[in-house]
Amino acid sequence: MQRPMNARTLPWLHPTRVAALEAALARRILIIDGAMGTMIQGWKLDEPDYRGERFADGYDSRHVHGPQCGHDLKGNNDLLLLTRPDVIAAVHTAYLEAGADLVETNTFNATSVSQADYHLEHLVYELNKEGARLARACCDAIEATTPDRPRFVIGVLGPTSRTASISPDVNDPGFRNTSFDELRSAYREATDGLIDGGADTIMVETIFDTLNAKAALFAIEEAFDARGGRLPIMISGTITDRSGRTLSGQTAEAFYASMAHSRPLSIGLNCALGAADMREHVETLARVATGYVSAHPNAGLPNAFGEYDETPEEMAATLREFAESGLLNLVGGCCGTTPAHIRAIAEVVHGLPPRRLPGALQEAA
């Protein structure tokens, strides 16, 4: 396997968009959208919604010789990009209207590794391209009404349903159900779709296993190399519990050290914890990171029913303190958050200065 060339030496694929994003980051704290899954649940969709016309007869009507789809598809939220794009567009638009500057594509599970659970691996490129295209259209529509405030599409690469560092079998610690090369290939296909669909950035998100993330970063560089150009990279890890470590055992500082070689536009944390429990770890990243810092926590910790109880006002008050302490460049919400949460967050950080970049990078910004 040949190492791709250093993507940082390549020109931007969309220099005007990157310049607009960097200018916005220099001026203010930018708002990332909230949970997609939480919003989809509110639509109370059933199996026919997930199947649409294309998969109604138990197979993919556009791939006559493709795999059968007679098994349940409900719960495959990424598939709604093809069968209920109106739902996904409505969610994107609701977050944009609530004040989001950046929206994440509905592609969290749009890798061959994760889509294998539904036997829909053949859709991966299409899902990612359509996810970016749909988000781009929603951003463009809102941006047209406020041309002085650009909106940006974050092309999302989720962690997949497997881990390269940890055995899923407690009786066989050396066993792995995936490999670096399998993950690299899966992420490359997804990245190509996101770029071709019009994403402004690529975010490796909800990282619980650093080796998975390194496979994603390798694949991203391969995709950039093939095009002779690059997009900004965003990285967001997950501290899985109050131990203060990722699932693969790293503290926030160690996680940053493992990712810093990619010189991401931003690095941050999302998911698993509510804002209050995430605070010390975001503070660590704000202390060590040379780029921008992001945080999009859950609406508190899940209750006994797996639901999130933190109100928009409670969450916004906590994140305001993050901003007042100079920790944030980008902020939004993860599980359990809604447009109401994003609106409240946008309101409380409005007018507060973004975290200052250290040293020469601050001067360059």
VMD Tcl script that draws the C-alpha trace (Angstrom):
set ca {
  {0.00 0.00 0.00}
  {1.58 3.25 -1.14}
  {1.52 6.17 1.24}
  {-0.40 9.12 -0.25}
  {1.45 12.38 -0.65}
  {1.14 14.93 2.13}
  {-2.26 16.48 1.54}
  {-1.18 19.75 3.17}
  {0.98 20.51 0.13}
  {-2.03 20.36 -2.20}
  {-4.10 23.42 -3.14}
  {-7.66 23.85 -1.90}
  {-10.31 22.34 -4.15}
  {-12.60 25.27 -3.37}
  {-10.37 28.16 -2.26}
  {-13.17 30.74 -2.16}
  {-15.23 28.59 0.20}
  {-12.23 27.92 2.45}
  {-11.44 31.63 2.59}
  {-15.04 32.37 3.60}
  {-14.93 29.71 6.32}
  {-11.63 30.93 7.72}
  {-12.86 34.52 7.70}
  {-15.99 33.54 9.61}
  {-13.94 31.57 12.16}
  {-11.70 34.56 12.74}
  {-14.69 36.78 13.53}
  {-16.98 34.72 15.73}
  {-17.91 31.39 17.26}
  {-19.57 29.34 14.55}
  {-22.63 27.19 15.17}
  {-22.76 23.53 14.18}
  {-26.18 21.89 13.85}
  {-27.71 19.35 16.25}
  {-28.81 15.74 16.24}
  {-30.13 14.17 13.05}
  {-31.35 10.93 14.65}
  {-33.33 12.75 17.33}
  {-35.16 14.75 14.68}
  {-35.83 11.72 12.49}
  {-37.41 9.94 15.45}
  {-39.92 12.76 15.66}
  {-41.23 11.88 12.20}
  {-42.24 8.40 13.46}
  {-41.28 6.73 10.20}
  {-42.12 3.10 9.47}
  {-40.68 0.44 7.18}
  {-42.43 1.78 4.02}
  {-40.79 5.17 4.56}
  {-37.36 3.62 4.66}
  {-38.06 1.46 1.61}
  {-39.74 4.06 -0.57}
  {-40.59 2.99 -4.10}
  {-37.04 1.97 -4.89}
  {-36.85 -0.85 -2.31}
  {-40.55 -1.61 -1.94}
  {-40.43 -5.00 -3.65}
  {-37.60 -6.43 -1.62}
  {-34.72 -5.46 -3.90}
  {-33.06 -2.35 -5.24}
  {-35.04 -1.53 -8.37}
  {-32.07 0.38 -9.83}
  {-29.77 -2.63 -9.47}
  {-31.70 -5.57 -10.89}
  {-28.80 -7.93 -10.31}
  {-27.94 -6.41 -6.95}
  {-28.52 -7.77 -3.45}
  {-31.94 -8.62 -2.12}
  {-33.44 -6.22 0.42}
  {-36.13 -8.43 1.89}
  {-34.84 -7.83 5.41}
  {-35.93 -4.84 7.51}
  {-34.51 -1.47 6.53}
  {-36.17 0.58 9.26}
  {-33.52 2.32 11.34}
  {-31.13 2.84 8.44}
  {-31.39 6.61 8.66}
  {-28.80 7.17 5.94}
  {-31.08 5.40 3.45}
  {-33.66 8.16 3.90}
  {-31.41 10.29 1.69}
  {-32.73 8.19 -1.21}
  {-36.23 7.28 -0.03}
  {-37.34 10.32 2.04}
  {-35.03 13.18 1.12}
  {-37.80 15.57 2.11}
  {-37.34 14.52 5.74}
  {-33.58 15.07 5.69}
  {-33.92 18.40 3.91}
  {-36.50 19.53 6.48}
  {-34.10 18.71 9.31}
  {-31.19 20.54 7.67}
  {-33.40 23.57 7.03}
  {-34.74 23.63 10.59}
  {-31.20 23.77 11.97}
  {-30.14 26.43 9.50}
  {-33.14 28.54 10.42}
  {-32.24 28.07 14.09}
  {-28.85 29.66 13.48}
  {-26.50 26.91 12.32}
  {-23.53 28.03 10.23}
  {-22.51 24.45 9.42}
  {-24.70 21.41 8.84}
  {-23.50 17.83 8.93}
  {-24.42 15.42 6.18}
  {-26.72 12.54 7.07}
  {-23.94 10.03 6.37}
  {-22.90 8.89 9.83}
  {-23.35 5.22 8.88}
  {-22.78 5.56 5.14}
  {-19.74 3.29 4.94}
  {-19.60 -0.23 3.56}
  {-18.74 -1.51 7.05}
  {-21.91 -0.08 8.59}
  {-24.20 -0.56 5.58}
  {-23.27 -4.25 5.56}
  {-25.73 -4.60 8.44}
  {-28.46 -3.92 5.85}
  {-26.73 -5.59 2.88}
  {-26.63 -2.20 1.14}
  {-22.88 -1.76 0.66}
  {-23.44 -0.99 -3.02}
  {-25.12 2.30 -2.06}
  {-22.22 3.86 -0.16}
  {-20.90 6.23 -2.81}
  {-24.42 7.26 -3.80}
  {-25.46 7.87 -0.18}
  {-22.48 10.10 0.51}
  {-22.78 12.05 -2.71}
  {-26.50 12.59 -2.20}
  {-25.97 13.46 1.47}
  {-23.55 16.23 0.55}
  {-25.63 17.40 -2.41}
  {-28.80 17.68 -0.31}
  {-27.05 19.52 2.52}
  {-25.41 21.81 -0.03}
  {-28.80 22.66 -1.57}
  {-30.25 23.49 1.85}
  {-27.27 25.67 2.75}
  {-27.40 27.47 -0.58}
  {-31.11 28.21 -0.18}
  {-30.60 29.81 3.25}
  {-27.42 31.55 2.20}
  {-29.28 33.18 -0.70}
  {-31.44 35.03 1.83}
  {-28.40 36.25 3.81}
  {-25.52 36.42 1.31}
  {-23.25 38.12 3.85}
  {-23.39 34.98 6.03}
  {-22.19 31.86 4.22}
  {-23.32 28.39 5.35}
  {-21.11 25.34 5.10}
  {-21.53 21.60 4.59}
  {-19.60 19.23 6.84}
  {-19.18 15.88 5.11}
  {-19.44 13.34 7.92}
  {-17.44 10.12 8.24}
  {-18.75 8.17 11.22}
  {-16.77 5.70 13.32}
  {-18.32 2.57 11.70}
  {-19.84 -0.27 13.71}
  {-16.46 -1.97 14.23}
  {-13.22 -1.19 16.04}
  {-9.73 -1.97 14.86}
  {-8.14 -1.69 18.31}
  {-10.40 -3.76 20.53}
  {-11.62 -7.33 20.36}
  {-15.41 -7.79 20.31}
  {-14.86 -11.18 21.95}
  {-13.99 -11.01 25.65}
  {-12.66 -14.54 25.44}
  {-10.22 -13.70 22.63}
  {-8.47 -10.37 23.23}
  {-6.41 -10.70 20.05}
  {-9.40 -11.08 17.73}
  {-10.43 -8.23 15.43}
  {-13.53 -8.09 13.24}
  {-12.03 -5.47 10.91}
  {-8.65 -4.26 9.72}
  {-6.94 -0.99 8.88}
  {-7.12 -1.77 5.16}
  {-10.82 -2.64 5.28}
  {-11.57 0.60 7.08}
  {-9.34 2.61 4.75}
  {-11.17 1.25 1.71}
  {-14.57 1.93 3.28}
  {-13.64 5.49 4.18}
  {-12.14 6.19 0.76}
  {-15.38 5.31 -1.02}
  {-17.39 7.48 1.37}
  {-14.96 10.39 1.09}
  {-15.14 10.36 -2.70}
  {-18.92 10.63 -2.51}
  {-18.82 13.51 -0.04}
  {-16.34 15.48 -2.14}
  {-18.26 14.88 -5.37}
  {-21.51 15.91 -3.66}
  {-20.15 19.32 -2.70}
  {-18.99 19.10 0.94}
  {-16.98 22.08 2.18}
  {-15.10 20.09 4.82}
  {-14.65 16.47 5.83}
  {-15.23 15.61 9.49}
  {-14.06 12.36 11.04}
  {-16.63 12.27 13.82}
  {-17.49 10.47 17.06}
  {-14.06 8.84 17.18}
  {-13.92 6.19 19.87}
  {-11.01 4.27 18.31}
  {-7.95 6.21 17.19}
  {-6.89 3.48 14.78}
  {-10.23 3.76 12.97}
  {-9.66 7.50 12.71}
  {-6.16 7.03 11.34}
  {-7.59 4.78 8.63}
  {-10.08 7.53 7.80}
  {-7.37 10.18 7.63}
  {-5.25 7.95 5.40}
  {-8.23 7.45 3.07}
  {-8.96 11.17 2.99}
  {-5.38 11.91 1.95}
  {-5.66 9.28 -0.78}
  {-8.82 10.95 -2.08}
  {-7.18 14.38 -2.03}
  {-4.09 13.02 -3.76}
  {-6.20 11.52 -6.55}
  {-7.83 14.91 -7.17}
  {-4.75 17.04 -6.76}
  {-6.60 19.18 -4.23}
  {-7.96 19.10 -0.71}
  {-10.71 20.20 1.66}
  {-10.28 21.25 5.30}
  {-10.37 18.33 7.73}
  {-12.28 18.44 11.00}
  {-11.79 15.86 13.76}
  {-14.15 15.14 16.64}
  {-13.48 12.49 19.24}
  {-15.63 10.91 21.92}
  {-14.78 10.60 25.59}
  {-16.93 7.56 26.23}
  {-17.58 8.01 29.94}
  {-16.47 9.86 33.06}
  {-13.15 8.00 33.04}
  {-12.03 10.78 30.69}
  {-10.81 8.43 27.97}
  {-11.84 7.27 24.53}
  {-12.93 3.66 24.12}
  {-9.43 2.79 22.90}
  {-7.99 4.27 26.09}
  {-6.69 7.75 25.29}
  {-7.10 10.93 27.26}
  {-8.09 14.08 25.35}
  {-4.46 15.23 25.23}
  {-3.21 11.88 23.98}
  {-5.98 11.82 21.40}
  {-4.89 15.23 20.14}
  {-1.27 14.10 19.94}
  {-2.36 11.14 17.80}
  {-4.33 13.34 15.40}
  {-2.17 16.47 15.22}
  {-0.07 15.18 12.31}
  {-3.04 15.75 9.99}
  {-3.07 19.49 10.86}
  {-6.87 19.59 11.01}
  {-8.80 22.81 10.66}
  {-10.46 21.92 13.96}
  {-10.36 19.26 16.63}
  {-12.97 18.71 19.29}
  {-15.33 16.39 21.09}
  {-18.89 15.26 20.59}
  {-21.40 12.72 21.86}
  {-21.31 10.40 24.93}
  {-21.23 13.21 27.51}
  {-23.35 16.23 28.27}
  {-21.74 19.66 28.20}
  {-20.96 19.81 31.93}
  {-19.05 16.51 31.91}
  {-17.28 17.41 28.66}
  {-15.95 20.71 29.89}
  {-12.60 19.66 31.37}
  {-11.73 17.69 28.24}
  {-12.58 20.58 25.92}
  {-10.43 22.78 28.13}
  {-7.55 20.35 27.61}
  {-7.93 20.55 23.83}
  {-8.18 24.33 23.97}
  {-4.86 24.37 25.85}
  {-2.90 22.09 23.51}
  {-4.49 22.49 20.05}
  {-2.83 24.75 17.50}
  {-6.00 24.90 15.37}
  {-9.64 25.61 16.11}
  {-11.56 23.76 18.83}
  {-15.11 22.42 18.57}
  {-17.64 20.93 20.97}
  {-21.04 19.45 20.25}
  {-22.15 17.53 23.34}
  {-25.31 15.58 24.02}
  {-28.28 17.15 25.76}
  {-27.05 15.70 29.04}
  {-26.70 12.01 29.85}
  {-29.48 9.61 28.79}
  {-32.10 8.73 31.39}
  {-33.41 5.24 32.19}
  {-35.44 5.28 28.98}
  {-32.51 6.32 26.79}
  {-33.87 9.85 26.39}
  {-32.13 13.17 26.94}
  {-33.61 15.62 29.42}
  {-31.37 18.68 29.33}
  {-33.38 21.66 28.15}
  {-32.14 24.14 25.57}
  {-31.75 26.76 28.28}
  {-29.74 24.47 30.58}
  {-27.43 23.32 27.82}
  {-26.94 26.82 26.45}
  {-26.04 28.20 29.89}
  {-23.28 25.61 30.27}
  {-21.89 26.22 26.80}
  {-21.97 29.97 27.34}
  {-19.48 29.43 30.15}
  {-17.26 27.48 27.72}
  {-17.31 30.47 25.39}
  {-16.75 33.03 28.14}
  {-13.71 31.02 29.22}
  {-12.24 31.25 25.72}
  {-12.52 27.56 24.88}
  {-14.62 27.54 21.70}
  {-14.39 28.23 18.00}
  {-17.27 26.00 16.94}
  {-20.17 24.73 19.03}
  {-23.33 22.71 18.45}
  {-25.22 19.70 19.70}
  {-25.24 15.92 19.41}
  {-27.68 13.28 20.71}
  {-30.93 14.62 22.11}
  {-30.50 18.13 20.73}
  {-33.04 19.88 18.52}
  {-33.30 23.18 16.65}
  {-34.47 24.71 19.94}
  {-31.14 23.73 21.53}
  {-29.18 25.14 18.62}
  {-31.14 28.39 18.67}
  {-30.51 28.79 22.39}
  {-26.79 28.05 21.99}
  {-26.50 30.50 19.08}
  {-28.17 33.21 21.16}
  {-25.94 32.85 24.22}
  {-22.62 32.79 22.34}
  {-23.59 35.63 20.01}
  {-21.15 38.47 20.43}
  {-18.68 36.45 22.50}
  {-15.21 36.28 20.95}
  {-13.91 32.98 19.58}
  {-10.99 31.20 21.20}
  {-7.74 32.80 20.12}
  {-5.36 30.63 18.19}
  {-1.89 30.39 19.70}
  {1.18 32.08 18.28}
  {1.80 32.41 14.58}
  {-1.46 30.76 13.59}
  {-3.40 33.53 15.27}
  {-1.40 36.12 13.33}
  {-1.96 34.25 10.07}
  {-5.72 34.12 10.68}
}
mol new
graphics top color blue
foreach p $ca { graphics top sphere $p radius 0.5 }
foreach p [lrange $ca 0 end-1] q [lrange $ca 1 end] { graphics top cylinder $p $q radius 0.2 }
display resetview
